[in-house]
Amino acid sequence: MKNIVNLALALAVVTGLGACASSSPDVIKREDAQRMAQVEDAVVLSVRTVTIDGSQSGIGAAVGGVVGAIGGYGGSSVQREAQVLGVLAGVAGAAAGNVVERMATKEEAIELLVQLKGGERRAIIQAKGSEKLEAGDAVIIVTTGGKVRVTKAPK
């Protein structure tokens, strides 16, 4: 029983840490600091709320499968039944762990349609940040190492 509690706690920690990963435009990765970035001026044409699907790294399924298998195996005193229950509960636990990981890592975002000064249009999806962007806002598009973020232009 103690092992089941420990493994359930491990699943909760893994899921919690996965949820801490951020793609917010307000959070800059360490490797992007002190790097030159390309900046373009643009105007927001439209803003739409979207959801970024959660990740499926396999960690949630693995931890869920182990927790389920151990819990299922302890469900019977007859060895053959315990083995069958362990396998079935392991499969169910893996499926549940995968769902938990996916739900914990999904993120609300915005899709921005912007028009550059030269007339070209770009669609950019980024996580919601602290700035509220609306159609007509003057913005800058910052590109660093192939990653793009949009922020309001300085006045």
N, C-alpha and C positions, 0 to 999 in steps of 0.2 A: 504494500500500500504506500509506503514511504517513497518507493521508486516512481510510482505513478504521480504522486504529488510533485516530486522533483522534476519529472519530465514535463508535466503540465506547466510548471513554473518556467521551465526553459522555453517552451513554446510561446508563452506570454512575453518573455523577454525578447526573443527573436522577432516576434511580431511588432512589439513596441519599438525596437531599434529600427526596423524597416520603415515604420511610420515616421521616424525622425528624419529620414532622408528628404531633402528639400530641393525643389527646382524653382523656388521663388526668385523673382528678379531682384529681390532685396538681399539675397544671400549670395556672396561671391565666393567661389572655391579658392582655396589657398594658392593653387597653381596659377590662377588667373590674376592674382594680385601682382602689382608692379610689372605689368605687361602692357605694351602698346596695343590699343584697340582701334579698329576702324569705326568711324562715326559718320552716319548719314542723317540728314534732315528729312522729315516726312510729316505728313498730316494724316490723322486717323480718319478713315472713311466710315468704318463700322466696328463695333465691339459685340462679341457674342460669347456667352458663357458655355463652356464645354467641360467634359470630364475626361481626365487622363486615366486610362485603364491602369489598374494595379499591376505590380510585377508578379511573376511566377518563377522565382529563382529555384524552387524545389526545396528550400529550407523548411517552409511551412508543412509541405507534404511529408518530408522525411521525419520531422519531429512529431507530427500528428500520427504518422504510421507507427512509430516506435511506441508512443504513449498508448495508442489503441491496441497494439499487439500485446503489450505488457498487461494492460487492463483486461483484455479479453482472455488471455492465458490464465489469469488469476480467477476467472469466473466459474471454474469448475474444478472439482477435486479428481475427476476422472481424466487421466492424461490425454486420451484420444479426443475427448470433448474439449479439453483445454486447448489443445493444439488447433483444432478447427475454429474455436472461438477466437483464439489469438490471431489467426490468419484473417478471419472475417472482420474483426475489430480493427486490425491493422490497416486493411483496405479502407474501411470507413473512416478511420482516423486520418489517413493520408488525404482522402478527399476533403475532409473537414479542415485539415491544416492548410491545404491549398486555397480553399475559399477564404479562410481567415487571413492568410497572407495577402491575397489579392484585394480583399476589402480594406485591410489596414494600410495598404500602400497606394490606393487610388486617390486622386487629387483633383480638386476643382481648379479650373484654368479659364483663360480667356483666349479667344481667337480674334486677332486684330487684322483688319484689312487696312493697309496704309498705302498712301501714294507718295512716292519720292518726288523730289524737286524736279527731276527730268520728266515726270509724267508716268514712269513705270509704277506698277502696283505690286505689292507683296502681301502675302498672308503669313502671319506669324502666330504660333500658339505658345503661350507662356503661362506659368502658374500665376495665380492672383497675387499681387503684391500690395503694398500699402497705398500706392497711388491709384486713384480712380481715373481711368482713361475713358474718354468719351469721344464720339464723332466730332470732328472739327478741331481737336486738340493738336497743337504743334508738338511733335515728339522727335526724339533722336533714337536711331537704331544703332546699338553698340554691338559690334561683332568682335569676339575674342576667341581665337582658336577654333573657329567653325561654329561656335555657339552664339546665339543672338538673343538680345534682350531689348525691350522697348521701355523708354522712360520719358517723362515730360521734358520738353526742351527748356533750357534756362531762359528766363525772361530778360 
